[in-house]
């Protein structure tokens, strides 16, 4: 499967080009449009129990959608629910990748998304306690909020990222959460970013320049306040 992107960086679309007989597995609702001669079916990949676990804990949809090109090549366009970038990249059996909630769009049929507990540090860091671990050999398509940054960390190389900005990381990358000002709660609160994540290589890390959590907080803070009614008891008539 080949992946071509367009409309970057703000409203990107990933076009997944399928050879005859090739299958794309996608999140329910991620398709924007598609080409002809496709067989489309919904499935509970791995069984209903695994699907429920993936939906409730991994941020995936309950049912996944399989798009299979029939007698001729075809294509499927995938988009993220938030404005930002999309990207397709290859993984191998010896290099699985872990994807944070809400960023996986689709993958080759040879890649299996499995829900995995990422540790309490991941939960406290704002990335969700569970991740989708992508295993197998093939193509993975991810979306993000804002622009996508790719960082390749060498052995022992470290990167500090504000909570809510991690899209994915290789399984060989370690992640630790700490207060932004080490050992100082009040000073960390004053920075406006209480928790940060330290990622240590080797491995690849994908980041998003905007945080969905920050967007939600901004909207909540700026919603119109409900009007109050007078209680002075004055009535006409």
NORRAKA-V168526 format. One record per pair of residues at least 12 apart in sequence whose C-alpha atoms are under 10 Angstrom apart, sorted by the first residue. I is the first residue (numbers start at 1). J is the second residue. D is the distance in whole Angstrom. If there is no record, write none. Layout:
BEGIN
i=(I:I)
j=(J:J)
d=(D:D)
END
This chain:
BEGIN
i=(1:1:1:1:1:1:1:1:1:1:1:1:1:1:1:2:2:2:2:2:2:2:2:2:2:2:3:3:3:3:3:3:3:3:3:3:3:3:3:4:4:4:4:4:4:5:5:5:5:5:5:6:6:7:7:7:8:8:8:8:8:8:8:9:9:9:9:9:9:9:10:10:10:10:10:10:10:10:11:11:11:11:11:11:11:11:11:11:11:12:12:12:12:12:12:12:12:12:12:12:12:13:13:13:13:13:13:13:13:13:13:13:13:14:14:14:14:14:14:14:14:14:14:14:14:14:14:14:14:15:15:15:15:15:15:15:15:15:15:15:15:15:16:16:16:16:16:16:16:16:16:16:16:16:17:17:17:17:17:17:17:18:18:18:18:18:18:18:18:18:18:18:18:19:19:19:19:19:19:19:19:20:20:20:20:20:20:20:20:20:21:21:21:21:21:21:21:21:21:21:22:22:22:22:22:22:22:22:22:22:23:23:23:23:23:23:23:23:23:23:23:23:24:24:24:24:24:24:24:24:24:24:24:24:24:24:24:24:25:25:25:25:25:25:25:25:25:25:25:25:25:25:25:25:25:25:25:25:26:26:26:26:26:26:26:26:26:26:26:26:26:26:26:26:26:26:27:27:27:27:27:27:27:27:27:27:27:27:27:27:27:28:28:28:28:28:28:28:28:28:28:28:29:29:29:29:29:29:29:29:29:30:30:30:30:30:30:30:30:30:30:30:30:31:31:31:31:31:31:31:31:31:32:32:32:32:32:33:33:33:33:33:34:34:34:34:34:34:35:35:35:35:35:35:36:36:36:36:36:36:36:37:37:37:37:37:37:37:37:37:38:38:38:38:38:38:38:38:38:38:38:39:39:39:39:39:40:40:40:40:40:41:41:41:41:41:41:42:42:42:42:42:42:43:43:43:43:43:44:44:44:44:44:45:45:45:45:45:45:45:45:46:46:46:47:48:48:49:50:50:50:51:51:51:51:53:53:53:54:54:54:54:54:54:54:55:55:56:56:57:57:57:57:57:57:57:57:57:58:58:58:58:58:58:58:58:58:58:58:58:58:58:58:58:59:59:59:59:59:59:59:59:59:59:59:60:60:60:60:60:60:60:60:60:60:61:64:65:66:66:66:66:67:68:78:78:78:78:78:79:79:79:79:79:79:80:80:80:80:80:80:80:80:81:81:81:81:81:81:82:82:82:82:82:82:82:83:83:83:83:83:83:84:84:84:84:84:84:84:84:84:85:85:85:85:85:85:85:85:85:85:86:86:86:86:86:86:86:86:86:86:86:87:87:87:87:87:87:87:87:88:88:88:88:88:88:88:88:89:89:89:89:89:89:90:90:90:90:90:90:90:90:91:91:91:91:91:91:91:91:91:92:92:92:92:92:92:92:93:93:93:93:93:93:94:94:94:94:95:95:95:95:95:95:95:95:95:96:96:96:96:96:96:96:96:96:96:96:97:97:97:97:97:97:97:97:97:97:97:97:97:97:97:97:97:98:98:98:98:98:98:98:98:98:98:98:98:98:98:98:98:98:98:98:99:99:99:99:99:99:99:99:99:99:99:99:99:99:99:99:99:99:100:100:100:100:100:100:100:100:100:100:100:100:100:100:100:100:101:101:101:101:101:101:101:101:101:102:102:102:102:102:102:102:102:103:103:103:103:103:103:103:103:103:103:104:104:104:104:104:104:104:104:104:105:105:105:105:105:106:106:106:106:106:107:107:107:107:107:107:108:108:108:108:108:108:109:109:109:109:109:110:110:110:110:110:111:111:111:111:111:111:111:111:112:112:112:112:112:112:112:112:113:113:113:113:113:113:113:114:114:114:114:114:115:115:115:115:115:116:116:116:116:116:116:117:117:117:117:117:118:118:118:118:118:119:119:119:120:120:121:121:121:121:121:122:122:122:122:122:123:124:124:124:124:124:124:124:125:125:125:125:125:125:125:125:125:125:125:125:125:126:126:126:126:126:126:126:126:126:126:126:127:127:127:127:127:127:127:128:131:132:133:133:133:133:134:134:135:142:142:142:143:143:144:144:144:144:144:144:144:144:144:144:145:145:145:145:145:145:145:145:145:146:146:146:146:146:146:146:147:147:147:147:148:148:148:148:148:148:148:148:149:149:149:149:149:149:149:149:150:150:150:150:150:150:150:150:151:151:151:151:151:151:152:152:152:152:152:152:152:152:153:153:153:153:153:153:153:153:154:154:154:154:154:154:155:155:155:155:155:155:156:156:156:156:156:156:156:157:157:157:157:157:157:158:158:158:158:158:158:158:158:159:159:159:159:159:159:159:160:160:160:160:160:160:160:160:160:160:161:161:161:161:161:161:161:161:162:162:162:162:162:162:162:162:162:162:163:163:163:163:163:163:163:163:163:163:163:163:164:164:164:164:164:164:164:164:164:164:164:165:165:165:165:165:165:165:165:165:165:166:166:166:166:166:166:166:166:166:167:167:167:167:167:168:168:168:168:168:169:169:169:169:169:169:169:170:170:170:170:170:170:171:171:171:171:171:172:172:172:172:172:173:173:173:173:173:173:173:174:174:174:174:174:174:174:175:175:175:175:175:176:176:176:176:176:177:177:177:177:177:178:178:178:178:178:179:179:179:179:179:180:180:180:180:180:180:181:181:181:181:182)
j=(16:17:18:19:22:23:24:75:88:107:108:109:138:139:140:14:15:16:17:18:19:75:88:89:108:139:15:16:17:18:75:76:77:87:88:89:139:140:141:16:17:77:86:87:88:77:78:85:86:87:88:85:86:84:85:86:83:84:85:86:87:147:148:83:84:85:86:146:147:148:82:83:84:85:86:145:146:147:79:80:81:82:83:84:85:86:145:146:147:78:79:80:82:83:84:85:86:87:143:144:147:31:32:76:77:78:79:80:84:85:86:87:143:31:32:76:77:78:79:80:85:86:87:88:105:106:141:142:143:31:32:33:34:75:76:77:78:79:86:87:88:141:34:74:75:76:77:78:88:106:107:108:139:141:35:69:73:74:75:76:77:35:38:67:68:69:70:72:73:74:75:76:108:68:69:70:71:72:73:74:75:37:38:68:69:70:71:72:73:74:38:39:67:68:69:70:71:72:73:74:38:67:68:69:70:72:73:74:108:109:38:39:40:66:67:68:69:70:107:108:109:110:40:65:66:67:68:69:75:76:106:107:108:109:110:111:139:140:40:41:42:43:45:64:65:66:67:68:105:106:107:108:109:110:111:112:113:140:42:60:61:63:64:65:66:67:76:78:104:105:106:107:108:109:140:141:42:60:61:62:63:64:65:66:78:80:102:104:105:106:107:42:43:60:61:62:63:64:65:66:105:106:61:63:64:65:78:79:80:81:105:61:64:65:76:77:78:79:80:81:104:105:106:65:67:76:77:78:79:80:105:106:76:77:78:79:80:75:76:77:78:79:67:74:75:76:77:78:69:73:74:75:76:77:69:70:72:73:74:75:76:67:68:69:70:71:72:73:74:75:66:67:68:69:70:71:72:73:74:75:76:66:67:68:69:70:65:66:67:68:69:63:64:65:66:67:68:62:63:64:65:66:67:62:63:64:65:66:61:62:63:64:65:62:63:64:65:66:112:113:114:112:113:114:63:62:63:62:62:114:115:63:64:114:115:114:115:116:113:114:115:116:130:131:132:101:115:115:130:101:115:116:117:128:129:130:131:132:99:100:101:102:104:113:114:115:116:117:128:129:130:131:132:133:99:100:101:102:103:104:115:128:130:131:132:101:102:103:104:105:113:114:115:131:132:102:106:106:106:107:108:109:109:109:105:106:141:142:143:105:106:141:142:143:144:102:103:104:105:142:143:144:145:102:103:105:143:144:145:102:103:143:144:145:146:212:143:144:145:146:147:210:143:144:145:146:147:148:208:209:210:142:143:144:145:146:147:148:149:208:209:103:104:105:141:142:143:144:145:146:147:148:105:140:141:142:143:144:148:206:105:106:107:139:140:141:142:143:107:138:139:140:141:142:107:108:136:137:138:139:140:141:111:134:135:136:137:138:139:140:170:111:134:135:136:137:138:139:111:134:135:136:137:138:135:136:137:171:134:135:136:137:170:171:172:203:204:111:112:133:134:135:136:137:169:170:171:172:113:131:132:133:134:135:136:140:168:169:170:171:172:173:203:204:205:113:114:115:116:118:130:131:132:133:134:135:167:168:169:170:171:172:173:205:113:115:116:127:130:131:132:133:134:142:166:167:168:169:170:171:205:206:118:122:126:127:128:129:130:131:132:133:164:165:166:167:168:169:127:128:129:130:131:132:166:167:168:131:132:142:143:144:145:167:212:132:141:142:143:144:145:166:167:168:208:132:134:140:141:142:143:144:167:168:140:141:142:143:144:139:140:141:142:143:134:138:139:140:141:142:136:137:138:139:140:141:136:137:138:139:140:135:136:137:138:139:133:134:135:136:137:138:139:140:132:133:134:135:136:137:138:140:131:132:133:134:135:136:140:131:132:133:134:135:130:131:132:133:134:129:130:131:132:133:134:129:130:131:132:133:130:131:132:133:175:131:175:176:176:177:175:176:177:178:197:163:175:176:177:197:177:163:176:177:178:195:196:197:162:163:164:166:175:176:177:178:179:194:195:196:197:162:163:164:165:166:177:195:196:197:211:213:163:164:165:166:167:197:213:164:168:168:168:169:170:171:170:171:171:167:168:206:167:208:165:166:167:206:207:208:209:210:211:212:165:167:207:208:209:210:211:212:215:165:207:208:209:210:211:212:207:208:209:210:165:166:167:206:207:208:209:210:165:166:167:205:206:207:208:209:167:168:169:204:205:206:207:208:169:203:204:205:206:207:169:170:201:202:203:204:205:206:173:199:200:201:202:203:204:205:173:200:201:202:203:204:172:173:200:201:202:203:173:174:199:200:201:202:203:173:199:200:201:202:203:173:174:175:198:199:200:201:202:175:197:198:199:200:201:205:175:176:177:178:180:196:197:198:199:200:177:180:195:196:197:198:199:207:177:180:193:194:195:196:197:198:209:211:177:178:180:193:194:195:196:197:198:211:213:214:195:196:197:207:208:209:210:211:212:213:214:196:197:206:207:208:209:210:211:212:213:197:199:205:206:207:208:209:210:211:205:206:207:208:209:204:205:206:207:208:199:201:203:204:205:206:207:201:202:203:204:205:206:201:202:203:204:205:200:201:202:203:204:199:200:201:202:203:204:205:197:198:199:200:201:202:203:197:198:199:200:201:196:197:198:199:200:195:196:197:198:199:194:195:196:197:198:193:194:195:196:197:192:193:194:195:196:197:193:194:195:196:195)
d=(7:6:5:7:7:8:8:10:10:9:7:10:8:7:10:10:8:6:5:7:9:10:8:10:10:8:6:5:6:9:10:10:9:8:6:8:8:9:8:7:8:9:10:8:8:9:10:9:7:7:8:9:9:10:9:10:10:7:6:8:10:9:10:9:6:5:8:8:6:8:9:6:5:6:10:9:7:7:8:8:10:8:5:5:7:9:10:9:10:9:7:8:10:8:6:5:6:9:9:10:10:10:8:10:6:6:5:8:9:8:6:9:9:10:9:8:6:5:6:9:9:6:7:8:9:10:8:9:9:10:10:9:9:7:6:4:6:9:10:10:10:10:9:9:5:5:6:8:9:9:9:10:10:9:9:9:7:6:5:7:9:10:10:9:8:6:10:9:6:5:6:8:10:9:7:9:9:7:4:7:9:9:9:8:5:5:5:5:5:7:9:10:10:6:5:5:7:8:8:10:10:8:6:6:8:10:8:9:8:8:9:9:10:7:5:4:7:9:9:6:6:9:10:8:6:5:6:9:9:8:7:6:5:6:9:10:9:10:10:10:10:10:10:7:6:5:6:9:9:5:5:6:6:9:9:9:10:10:10:10:9:9:6:5:6:8:10:8:9:6:4:6:9:9:10:9:10:7:6:9:8:5:6:9:9:10:10:7:5:6:9:8:10:8:6:8:6:5:6:10:9:9:9:10:9:9:9:9:9:9:9:10:10:9:10:8:5:6:7:8:9:6:8:9:10:7:6:5:6:9:9:10:8:5:6:6:9:9:6:5:8:9:9:8:6:4:6:9:9:9:5:5:6:9:8:9:9:9:6:8:9:10:8:6:6:7:7:8:7:9:10:6:5:5:6:9:9:9:7:8:9:8:6:5:6:7:7:6:5:7:9:10:8:6:5:7:9:10:6:6:4:6:9:9:5:5:6:7:9:7:5:6:9:9:7:7:9:10:9:9:10:9:9:9:10:8:9:10:9:8:8:7:9:9:9:9:7:10:8:7:5:9:9:9:8:10:9:10:10:9:7:9:9:8:8:6:8:9:9:8:6:8:10:9:8:6:8:9:8:9:6:5:6:9:10:8:5:5:9:9:9:9:8:8:8:7:7:9:8:9:9:10:9:10:8:9:9:9:10:10:10:8:10:10:7:8:9:9:9:7:10:10:9:7:10:9:8:9:7:8:5:7:8:9:9:10:8:9:9:10:10:8:7:6:8:8:9:8:6:6:9:10:7:6:5:4:6:8:8:9:9:9:6:6:7:6:5:6:10:9:10:9:10:9:7:6:4:6:9:10:9:8:10:8:6:6:7:9:8:10:10:9:9:6:6:4:6:9:9:8:6:6:7:9:10:10:10:7:6:5:6:9:8:8:8:7:5:6:6:7:9:9:10:7:6:4:7:9:9:9:6:5:5:9:9:8:9:10:9:8:8:9:7:7:8:9:10:10:10:7:6:5:7:9:9:6:6:8:10:10:8:6:5:7:10:9:7:6:4:5:9:9:9:9:9:9:9:9:9:9:10:6:6:4:6:9:9:5:5:6:6:10:10:10:9:10:10:10:9:6:5:6:7:8:8:6:4:7:9:10:10:9:10:9:10:6:7:9:8:5:7:9:9:10:7:6:6:9:7:7:9:8:6:7:10:8:9:10:10:9:8:8:10:9:10:9:9:6:5:6:9:10:6:8:10:8:10:8:6:5:6:9:9:9:8:6:5:6:10:8:6:5:7:10:9:7:5:4:6:9:9:8:6:5:7:9:9:9:8:9:10:9:6:6:6:8:10:6:6:5:6:6:7:8:9:8:6:5:6:9:10:10:10:6:6:5:7:9:10:8:5:5:6:8:7:6:5:6:9:9:5:5:6:6:10:6:4:6:9:9:5:6:9:9:9:10:9:10:10:9:8:6:5:8:9:9:7:8:7:8:9:9:10:7:9:8:10:10:9:5:7:10:10:8:6:8:10:9:6:7:7:9:5:5:9:9:9:8:9:9:10:8:7:6:8:7:9:10:10:9:9:9:9:10:9:8:10:9:10:8:9:10:8:9:9:9:7:9:8:6:9:8:9:9:9:9:9:6:7:5:7:7:10:10:9:6:5:5:8:9:8:6:5:8:10:10:9:7:6:5:7:9:10:10:9:8:6:5:6:7:10:10:10:7:6:5:6:9:9:8:6:5:6:8:10:10:8:8:6:4:6:9:8:9:7:5:5:5:6:8:10:8:5:5:7:9:10:9:8:5:4:8:9:10:9:6:5:7:10:10:8:6:5:7:9:10:9:10:7:6:4:6:9:10:8:6:5:6:9:9:10:10:9:10:9:7:6:5:6:9:10:10:9:6:5:7:8:8:10:8:7:9:7:5:6:9:10:9:9:10:10:8:9:6:5:6:10:8:9:10:10:9:9:9:8:10:8:5:7:7:8:10:9:9:6:5:6:7:5:8:9:9:10:8:6:5:6:9:10:9:8:5:5:6:10:8:6:5:7:10:9:10:7:6:4:6:9:9:8:5:6:7:9:10:9:8:9:10:9:7:6:6:9:6:6:5:6:6:8:8:10:8:6:5:7:9:9:6:6:5:7:9:8:6:5:7:9:7:6:5:6:9:8:6:6:6:8:8:6:5:6:9:9:7:6:5:6:9:9:8:9:9:10)
END
